[in-house]
Amino acid sequence: MINYIKESYNELVNKVTWPTWSSLQSSAALVMIASLLFALVIFAMDFVFQHGMEGIYSILY
């Protein structure tokens, strides 16, 4: 178990390349923008479907 922890630590310190602060910020901004666009598309689809169904129901009833 101790050997596993030592090897894991060594790999995290020596082999993993961590992003810079500016790279991390730009990636986070990109994820937020993509999430917002995805949410807006889902909202638009829901809005159109809801009003389309209300129009169909108003014609039928």
Summary of the structure (lengths in Angstrom):
residues: 61
radius of gyration: 24.4
end to end distance: 70.1
largest distance: 72.7
contacts: 107
relative contact order: 0.06
helix: 87%
strand: 0%
